[in-house]
């Protein structure tokens, strides 16, 4: 298990709303639900993504844009367009206002076939992102992330366009999996490109020492790790492991492990109400709850019980109602 795969666990499409809009200028679609993560791609034509409090981003044919919430965003034909914004949310279905249609897995004959006649076709995937594991991935992303056409996501986009244009059993499942694939390809391209501002754990994965250590910590987070034990599994000295890991990841290996364990514990506290604090402690590698509670409060600022009580009462980090 690598760090990226582990962080992607909480970001999965499942019955996501899939919107396809075929638009003729002028247009202005205002996506108001403030999803944690929204994937937008243009099949034909061009437009502008205008997020709250951020600069507008030009989107050309086959470009892909990720917009990170909770702010809303608008898709327009031109910055400063004269079009009256159409508010788009879960129940948005306004074909009389520019041909916009939003449904769960659907086929609208003709809307994806009009190519080169002054129309722009936008696909928007509503992406769920739940829990503290997902939050760590989202925090590594800018508010708006654009990946140009011509990369590894292009074949996925072809499959998406073909699937949206048919009605067939299992269509929602196919759309969900394609959306997952599209997201992974987009993030890989962004993190790998010059100036992509990849998080430290991404670049460290390619190092034979720090990368192997990260794999082990994510594969066996509850193991009784020490620096010596980890160095032995990696096949280097303690000093080499400690320096290489700290240099590339930005913190010592056991500090990283503690923060990752507390992230896992936070999701267990919310998702598994039947587990006691002692049960959560054992799940993330603590033999007794006192040391776990002290570590959790040091990292999260609240005791496990306080976190469970206060966070469960607040809004969930969920994008299942968007676009």
Phi and psi in degrees as a GROMACS rama.xvg file:
@    title "Ramachandran Plot"
@    xaxis  label "Phi"
@    yaxis  label "Psi"
@TYPE xy
-90.4543  165.061  UNK-2
-61.0017  -41.2846  UNK-3
-63.8055  -46.3239  UNK-4
-61.247  -39.3039  UNK-5
-64.1556  -42.9936  UNK-6
-69.1312  -27.5854  UNK-7
-75.3926  -10.7439  UNK-8
-55.8017  -38.7986  UNK-9
-89.0138  1.98786  UNK-10
-118.322  87.7868  UNK-11
-133.733  137.865  UNK-12
-74.1259  135.071  UNK-13
-151.75  99.4883  UNK-14
66.5852  30.3366  UNK-15
-65.9166  146.284  UNK-16
-68.4291  134.141  UNK-17
-123.119  116.915  UNK-18
-107.817  135.735  UNK-19
-125.428  125.485  UNK-20
-126.878  122.944  UNK-21
-105.101  117.538  UNK-22
-123.042  145.076  UNK-23
-119.204  129.165  UNK-24
-59.7859  146.908  UNK-25
-84.5905  151.398  UNK-26
-145.121  159.586  UNK-27
-155.782  107.523  UNK-28
-105.489  121.958  UNK-29
-106.183  109.654  UNK-30
-89.7908  111.449  UNK-31
-103.578  -4.95394  UNK-32
-79.495  -11.8752  UNK-33
61.5738  47.062  UNK-34
-63.4425  148.392  UNK-35
-56.5907  -34.8789  UNK-36
-151.719  127.211  UNK-37
-129.352  132.48  UNK-38
-105.04  126.022  UNK-39
-124.053  137.392  UNK-40
-146.158  146.683  UNK-41
-106.325  122.289  UNK-42
-80.1731  -36.4088  UNK-43
-152.768  149.059  UNK-44
85.4205  -155.067  UNK-45
-161.717  167.539  UNK-46
-173.389  -165.349  UNK-47
-131.967  133.079  UNK-48
-92.3181  124.99  UNK-49
-120.593  97.2577  UNK-50
-82.4995  161.39  UNK-51
-63.6517  131.849  UNK-52
63.0914  19.3617  UNK-53
-135.466  160.36  UNK-54
-68.9634  148.307  UNK-55
-65.2865  148.765  UNK-56
-124.488  124.69  UNK-57
-72.7839  134.751  UNK-58
-124.256  117.059  UNK-59
-101.283  176.772  UNK-60
-56.2023  130.296  UNK-61
70.8308  7.56777  UNK-62
-73.8626  155.739  UNK-63
-126.555  136.826  UNK-64
-127.523  133.181  UNK-65
-104.856  130.871  UNK-66
-115.357  122.925  UNK-67
-95.4596  129.861  UNK-68
-75.2437  -175.393  UNK-69
-88.9951  2.67724  UNK-70
-68.1368  155.973  UNK-71
-88.7352  173.992  UNK-72
-150.244  165.335  UNK-73
-127.46  143.377  UNK-74
-111.842  120.384  UNK-75
-130.195  160.055  UNK-76
-73.7853  -36.8505  UNK-77
-146.946  146.475  UNK-78
-63.423  128.581  UNK-79
83.4717  19.2036  UNK-80
-54.5406  152.748  UNK-81
-86.1802  -5.12834  UNK-82
-66.3488  142.232  UNK-83
-76.3695  127.185  UNK-84
-60.7721  135.679  UNK-85
-98.5955  118.977  UNK-86
-75.957  124.395  UNK-87
-117.451  128.253  UNK-88
-146.364  -152.506  UNK-89
-59.3666  -41.2287  UNK-90
-101.045  16.2167  UNK-91
-70.571  121.57  UNK-92
-154.882  85.5544  UNK-93
-127.536  69.0159  UNK-94
-63.5169  -22.2389  UNK-95
-73.551  -9.83552  UNK-96
-114.772  69.5241  UNK-97
91.9134  4.60176  UNK-98
86.5667  23.2489  UNK-99
-81.3289  132.069  UNK-100
-139.034  136.777  UNK-101
-132.079  121.772  UNK-102
-148.529  173.422  UNK-103
-90.0164  111.674  UNK-104
48.7473  99.3528  UNK-105
-153.178  170.218  UNK-106
-133.113  126.524  UNK-107
-124.991  97.0915  UNK-108
-53.4304  130.077  UNK-109
97.183  -23.0418  UNK-110
-71.0469  -24.1686  UNK-111
-101.783  5.45528  UNK-112
-100.56  -10.1772  UNK-113
-85.4707  96.7297  UNK-114
-118.43  123.464  UNK-115
86.256  12.1955  UNK-116
-110.774  34.0061  UNK-117
81.4792  12.4703  UNK-118
-108.046  159.344  UNK-119
-125.983  130.9  UNK-120
-109.584  121.068  UNK-121
-110.762  131.773  UNK-122
-108.005  132.313  UNK-123
-126.56  123.692  UNK-124
-106.936  122.495  UNK-125
-80.8771  120.399  UNK-126
-111.803  116.615  UNK-127
-67.1562  145.666  UNK-128
-149.858  102.886  UNK-129
-112.35  143.468  UNK-130
83.7131  179.451  UNK-131
-73.4536  -31.848  UNK-132
-61.5347  -46.2421  UNK-133
-61.9408  -38.7771  UNK-134
-59.6428  -37.6913  UNK-135
-64.3412  -35.7957  UNK-136
-70.7627  -45.8647  UNK-137
-61.7831  -36.0045  UNK-138
-66.574  -17.8973  UNK-139
-84.4366  -2.68041  UNK-140
-107.576  148.042  UNK-141
-72.2111  169.266  UNK-142
-62.7278  -40.4242  UNK-143
-127.154  126.813  UNK-144
-125.584  116.797  UNK-145
-113.258  131.193  UNK-146
-119.678  124.311  UNK-147
-72.2884  160.478  UNK-148
-62.9299  160.083  UNK-149
99.0342  6.85003  UNK-150
-106.531  -160.867  UNK-151
-71.9463  -13.3622  UNK-152
-84.991  -12.2472  UNK-153
-58.0665  -44.84  UNK-154
-62.2781  -32.8563  UNK-155
-66.3208  -41.1396  UNK-156
-61.4526  -37.4614  UNK-157
-61.9998  -41.4587  UNK-158
-65.4522  -40.9738  UNK-159
-60.5114  -47.1452  UNK-160
-60.3182  -41.0778  UNK-161
-68.1198  -39.519  UNK-162
-71.516  -38.1372  UNK-163
-64.3299  -26.5054  UNK-164
-87.2823  8.49615  UNK-165
-132.291  158.991  UNK-166
-111.166  118.764  UNK-167
-152.761  150.484  UNK-168
-56.6741  139.093  UNK-169
80.4532  12.4595  UNK-170
-60.9497  -41.0642  UNK-171
-63.3723  -38.8899  UNK-172
-62.4432  -43.7094  UNK-173
-62.9533  -44.4471  UNK-174
-61.4906  -41.8455  UNK-175
-59.86  -47.3701  UNK-176
-68.1473  -37.875  UNK-177
-64.5612  -37.1717  UNK-178
-64.5648  -42.0114  UNK-179
-57.8917  -47.1686  UNK-180
-62.0272  -43.7619  UNK-181
-62.1027  -41.7249  UNK-182
-64.5379  -45.4793  UNK-183
-61.5177  -45.057  UNK-184
-61.4321  -41.6002  UNK-185
-65.5746  -44.4513  UNK-186
-67.033  -41.2272  UNK-187
-58.2465  -46.6142  UNK-188
-61.7656  -43.5522  UNK-189
-63.964  -47.3652  UNK-190
-69.331  -28.0496  UNK-191
-86.9857  -17.7556  UNK-192
-82.019  153.063  UNK-193
-58.6533  132.949  UNK-194
79.7086  9.0107  UNK-195
-75.6119  -8.1159  UNK-196
53.6208  52.381  UNK-197
-66.2056  142.198  UNK-198
-64.904  157.801  UNK-199
-58.9634  -38.846  UNK-200
-65.256  -24.4249  UNK-201
-72.2153  -51.2689  UNK-202
-68.5047  -32.4543  UNK-203
-67.7852  -23.1353  UNK-204
-61.3724  -25.5707  UNK-205
-85.506  -9.27146  UNK-206
-80.146  133.303  UNK-207
-63.9823  -24.666  UNK-208
-92.8947  -61.6506  UNK-209
-65.1243  -36.9637  UNK-210
-64.814  -43.4562  UNK-211
-64.8187  -39.0319  UNK-212
-64.0468  -42.4544  UNK-213
-60.3263  -42.7449  UNK-214
-58.1805  -44.2148  UNK-215
-66.2984  -43.3916  UNK-216
-64.6834  -35.4183  UNK-217
-80.2406  -30.7516  UNK-218
-74.6816  -34.0261  UNK-219
-133.616  63.4222  UNK-220
-65.8651  -23.9929  UNK-221
-90.7273  -0.564711  UNK-222
-67.4038  153.153  UNK-223
-78.0613  68.295  UNK-224
-71.3672  139.947  UNK-225
-126.872  166.155  UNK-226
-61.1948  -38.7923  UNK-227
-64.4029  -42.9939  UNK-228
-65.9981  -41.4862  UNK-229
-66.5394  -42.9449  UNK-230
-62.0812  -38.9373  UNK-231
-62.8868  -40.8767  UNK-232
-68.5971  -34.1376  UNK-233
-77.0562  -28.2921  UNK-234
92.2917  29.1675  UNK-235
-133.829  174.241  UNK-236
-75.4803  161.799  UNK-237
-59.122  -43.7327  UNK-238
-63.2917  -42.2507  UNK-239
-63.6319  -45.6755  UNK-240
-62.0391  -48.3381  UNK-241
-60.4914  -42.9563  UNK-242
-70.976  -46.5869  UNK-243
-64.2795  -43.7352  UNK-244
-64.2243  -47.0016  UNK-245
-64.5127  -39.483  UNK-246
-64.4846  -41.9034  UNK-247
-90.4261  -36.2128  UNK-248
-92.3399  -25.2845  UNK-249
97.0891  3.17539  UNK-250
-160.854  159.256  UNK-251
-63.6618  155.83  UNK-252
-59.8681  -39.8892  UNK-253
-75.1871  -26.8751  UNK-254
-67.4012  -43.22  UNK-255
-59.8432  -45.0304  UNK-256
-60.5529  -43.6579  UNK-257
-61.1799  -44.4793  UNK-258
-64.7589  -38.265  UNK-259
-68.0101  -41.6753  UNK-260
-60.2487  -40.4078  UNK-261
-68.8419  -31.0141  UNK-262
-65.5003  -46.9187  UNK-263
-60.7933  -42.1658  UNK-264
-64.0936  -39.3298  UNK-265
-59.9536  -42.4482  UNK-266
-69.3828  -37.446  UNK-267
-63.7967  -39.7081  UNK-268
-61.1294  -34.0528  UNK-269
-89.7075  -38.0145  UNK-270
-88.1074  -19.0824  UNK-271
-123.987  71.9557  UNK-272
-61.7425  -19.9285  UNK-273
-74.9484  -15.9913  UNK-274
-80.5737  132.891  UNK-275
-75.1413  168.828  UNK-276
-60.3169  -37.796  UNK-277
-63.7488  -38.6984  UNK-278
-65.6362  -40.4816  UNK-279
-63.8724  -42.3906  UNK-280
-57.2205  -47.3315  UNK-281
-63.3324  -36.6502  UNK-282
-63.6644  -28.1969  UNK-283
-109.222  14.5284  UNK-284
102.667  15.0554  UNK-285
-109.618  127.48  UNK-286
-71.8303  -28.7497  UNK-287
-136.882  154.159  UNK-288
-73.6396  -20.0105  UNK-289
-69.0823  -46.9269  UNK-290
-63.3923  -38.6315  UNK-291
-62.8193  -46.8  UNK-292
-62.392  -38.8253  UNK-293
-64.765  -43.4557  UNK-294
-65.2483  -41.9555  UNK-295
-62.0364  -44.7726  UNK-296
-66.9777  -35.6814  UNK-297
-64.4925  -39.1322  UNK-298
-84.6885  -42.8527  UNK-299
-98.7488  -15.8888  UNK-300
85.8188  -3.89168  UNK-301
-136.118  154.197  UNK-302
-70.1996  160.641  UNK-303
-55.7797  -41.941  UNK-304
-65.4896  -42.1046  UNK-305
-64.9552  -41.1155  UNK-306
-62.1347  -47.1319  UNK-307
-59.9829  -44.4792  UNK-308
-69.0799  -46.9752  UNK-309
-77.7976  -37.4516  UNK-310
-75.092  -37.1775  UNK-311
-63.1886  -27.2137  UNK-312
-81.7745  -15.1675  UNK-313
-93.7143  -178.566  UNK-314
-70.3091  141.543  UNK-315
-78.9398  154.067  UNK-316
-83.9252  94.2771  UNK-317
-145.928  131.323  UNK-318
-109.599  22.6627  UNK-319
-71.8799  -14.9304  UNK-320
-116.972  91.1161  UNK-321
-158.359  169.933  UNK-322
